Amino acid sequence: MSEETLARELAHHEALYSGFAQQHFAKAAVRELRAYMVKRIRAATGVGSQSRVLSLGCGIGDTELLLAPHVGSIVGIDVSPSAIRQAREDAGRAGAANVEFIEASAGDAAVADAAFKEAGFDAVIAIFFLHHLPDTELKNTARRVRAWLKPGGVFYGLDPSRYRLSGALGSLLIPHLMRRYQTPDEHELKPAEAVAPFREAGFEARFRYYDFSSTPLAGLFPSWRFGYRVTRALDEALIRTPLLRALSSNFELIART
């Protein structure tokens, strides 16, 4: 990632984490969404009480703190000082002694490799992270993740699909809110193409559709827990419907060593 791109990403996230994200992510539907994410992560990766987990682009650590009681330890890394400061404060208040948050870019090979290469993680997760990377950096990240994982380790990613119907509707109907969430340089990913760098890095990799409306709805109506639950149940049917599922909002990328 170029210095200019990194600077724009950092500026956007510093603004996002200056108060808006903390308030927004604490609301009922978003908490429900995060809890469901943790359930999916645990099922997809098989992590347990002895597992070491690395989270790329951890933000304020809300997903990581929900995952922490179910694993041995978890390290979160993010480029935003504001996000890491908030994550550390929340971890302290929660008494989460098995969580560490590091301020750095996952693309900084010198920092990341020194910290992670010898650590040997059972799982690396990246929630709405890969789509912030240029295509060339995605290839580098796949190779680095392969080096950070133990034999038999697994990578789990969750990202927006290039073909998502909700993105097209959101850009048309609520462009201001979409810009609030999106950085200038991020780009939605084609699921099949996102898998390729991980296969090239030596993983057995696949993708699967995640949702249609539940995650976007939680962003639009963050306090409406019941609405999230209803749309999540509906999504379970939609992501299994041939042809229609290709228009899913987000997809999971699961890669095993």
C-alpha positions in Angstrom: 0.0 0.0 0.0 1.5 3.4 -1.0 2.1 6.1 1.6 -0.6 8.2 0.1 -3.2 5.5 0.2 -2.2 4.6 3.8 -2.5 8.2 4.8 -6.0 8.4 3.4 -7.0 5.2 5.1 -5.6 6.4 8.4 -7.4 9.8 8.1 -10.7 8.1 7.4 -10.5 5.7 10.3 -9.2 8.3 12.7 -12.4 10.3 11.9 -14.5 7.2 12.2 -13.1 6.2 15.5 -13.3 9.7 17.0 -16.6 8.9 18.6 -19.1 7.8 15.9 -17.9 4.1 15.7 -17.8 3.7 19.5 -21.4 4.9 19.8 -22.6 3.1 16.7 -21.0 -0.3 17.5 -22.4 -0.4 21.0 -26.0 -0.4 19.8 -28.2 -3.5 20.0 -28.3 -4.7 16.4 -24.6 -4.2 15.8 -23.8 -6.1 19.0 -26.1 -8.9 17.7 -24.3 -8.8 14.4 -20.9 -9.1 16.1 -22.0 -12.0 18.2 -23.2 -13.8 15.1 -19.9 -13.1 13.4 -18.1 -14.7 16.3 -20.3 -17.7 16.1 -19.5 -18.1 12.4 -15.7 -17.5 13.0 -15.7 -20.3 15.7 -17.6 -22.7 13.4 -15.4 -22.0 10.3 -12.0 -22.0 12.1 -12.6 -24.6 14.8 -10.7 -22.4 17.4 -11.0 -23.4 21.0 -9.8 -22.7 24.5 -6.1 -23.2 23.6 -6.1 -21.5 20.2 -3.9 -18.4 19.4 -5.7 -16.0 17.1 -4.5 -13.0 15.1 -7.0 -10.4 13.9 -6.0 -8.0 11.0 -7.7 -4.6 11.0 -9.3 -5.1 14.4 -10.6 -1.6 14.7 -11.9 -0.9 18.3 -11.7 -4.6 19.1 -15.5 -5.3 19.6 -15.4 -8.6 17.7 -12.1 -9.6 19.3 -13.4 -9.0 22.8 -16.5 -11.2 22.1 -14.2 -13.9 20.7 -11.7 -13.7 23.6 -13.6 -15.9 26.1 -13.6 -18.8 23.6 -9.9 -18.9 22.7 -6.5 -19.1 24.5 -5.3 -15.7 23.3 -5.9 -13.1 20.6 -3.8 -10.3 19.1 -5.5 -7.5 17.2 -3.6 -5.2 14.9 -4.8 -1.9 13.4 -3.3 1.2 11.8 -5.6 3.6 13.7 -4.2 4.9 17.0 -7.7 6.0 18.1 -9.0 2.5 17.4 -6.2 0.8 19.3 -6.5 3.2 22.2 -10.3 2.4 22.5 -9.7 -1.3 22.1 -7.2 -1.3 25.0 -9.5 0.7 27.2 -12.4 -1.7 26.5 -10.2 -4.7 27.1 -9.1 -3.3 30.5 -12.7 -2.6 31.5 -13.7 -6.1 30.5 -10.8 -7.7 32.3 -9.7 -9.5 29.1 -6.2 -10.5 30.1 -5.8 -12.8 27.0 -6.1 -10.0 24.5 -3.4 -7.7 23.1 -3.9 -4.8 20.7 -1.0 -3.5 18.5 -0.9 -0.2 16.6 0.7 -1.0 13.2 -0.1 -1.7 9.6 -0.5 -5.4 8.6 1.3 -4.5 5.5 4.4 -3.4 7.4 6.4 -6.6 6.9 9.2 -5.5 9.3 6.8 -5.0 12.2 4.4 -7.8 11.4 6.9 -10.5 10.6 9.0 -9.7 13.7 5.9 -9.9 15.9 4.0 -12.8 14.3 6.2 -15.1 12.3 7.5 -17.0 15.2 4.4 -16.8 17.3 2.6 -19.5 15.4 -1.1 -18.7 15.2 -3.9 -21.3 14.9 -6.1 -18.8 13.1 -5.9 -15.5 11.4 -9.1 -13.5 11.0 -9.8 -10.4 8.9 -13.2 -8.8 9.3 -13.9 -6.3 6.5 -10.2 -5.9 5.9 -9.0 -7.4 2.7 -11.1 -5.1 0.5 -9.0 -2.2 1.8 -5.9 -3.7 0.2 -4.6 -3.1 -3.4 -4.5 -6.3 -5.5 -0.8 -6.6 -5.2 -0.9 -6.2 -1.4 -3.6 -8.9 -1.2 -1.1 -11.3 -2.7 1.6 -10.3 -0.3 -0.8 -10.6 2.7 -1.8 -14.1 1.7 1.8 -15.2 1.7 2.5 -13.5 5.1 -0.6 -15.1 6.6 0.6 -18.5 5.4 3.9 -17.8 7.2 2.2 -16.7 10.4 0.0 -19.8 10.7 0.9 -23.1 12.4 0.6 -26.2 10.2 -3.1 -26.9 10.0 -4.0 -23.3 10.7 -6.8 -21.4 9.1 -7.5 -18.0 7.7 -11.1 -16.5 7.9 -12.0 -13.3 6.0 -15.3 -11.5 5.7 -15.6 -8.9 2.9 -18.1 -7.1 0.6 -18.9 -8.7 -2.7 -18.4 -6.7 -6.0 -21.8 -8.1 -7.1 -23.8 -7.1 -4.0 -27.3 -5.8 -4.6 -27.3 -3.9 -1.3 -24.2 -1.8 -2.4 -25.9 -0.7 -5.6 -29.1 0.3 -3.7 -27.1 2.0 -0.9 -25.1 4.1 -3.3 -28.3 5.2 -5.0 -30.5 5.8 -2.0 -28.2 6.7 0.9 -24.8 7.8 -0.6 -23.9 10.0 2.4 -24.1 7.1 4.8 -22.2 4.8 2.4 -19.4 7.3 2.3 -19.4 7.4 6.1 -18.5 3.7 6.2 -16.3 3.5 3.0 -12.8 4.8 2.5 -11.8 6.5 -0.8 -9.5 3.6 -1.8 -11.4 0.5 -0.7 -13.0 -1.7 -3.4 -15.5 -4.5 -3.2 -14.0 -7.9 -4.1 -15.0 -10.6 -6.6 -15.3 -13.7 -4.4 -13.7 -16.1 -6.8 -10.8 -13.7 -7.5 -10.2 -13.1 -3.8 -9.7 -16.8 -3.2 -6.9 -17.0 -5.9 -4.0 -15.4 -4.0 -4.6 -17.7 -1.1 -4.5 -20.8 -3.3 -1.3 -19.4 -4.9 0.2 -19.1 -1.4 -0.4 -22.8 -0.7 -3.8 -22.7 1.0 -6.8 -24.9 0.3 -9.2 -21.9 -0.1 -12.9 -21.4 -0.9 -15.6 -18.8 -0.4 -19.2 -18.9 0.6 -21.9 -16.4 0.7 -22.7 -14.7 4.0 -25.7 -12.4 3.9 -28.0 -10.2 1.9 -29.6 -7.6 4.1 -28.9 -8.3 7.8 -25.5 -6.6 8.0 -26.6 -3.6 5.9 -29.7 -3.3 8.0 -27.7 -3.3 11.2 -25.6 -0.4 9.8 -28.8 1.5 8.8 -30.8 0.8 12.0 -28.2 -0.1 14.6 -30.6 -0.2 17.5 -33.2 -2.5 15.9 -32.1 -5.9 17.3 -35.3 -7.6 16.2 -34.9 -6.4 12.7 -31.4 -7.9 12.5 -32.6 -11.2 13.8 -35.5 -11.4 11.3 -33.3 -10.5 8.3 -30.5 -12.8 9.5 -33.0 -15.7 9.5 -34.2 -14.7 6.0 -30.6 -14.4 4.8 -30.0 -18.1 5.7 -32.5 -19.0 3.0 -31.4 -16.5 0.4 -27.7 -17.4 0.5 -28.7 -21.0 -0.4 -30.9 -19.9 -3.4 -29.1 -20.7 -6.7 -28.5 -17.6 -8.9 -29.9 -15.2 -6.4 -27.1 -15.8 -3.9 -24.6 -14.4 -6.3 -26.0 -11.0 -5.4 -25.2 -11.5 -1.7 -23.8 -8.5 0.2 -20.8 -10.2 1.8 -18.8 -13.4 1.5 -16.6 -15.4 3.7 -13.1 -16.6 2.6 -11.9 -19.7 4.4 -8.3 -20.9 3.7 -6.6 -23.8 5.4 -2.9 -24.7 5.3 
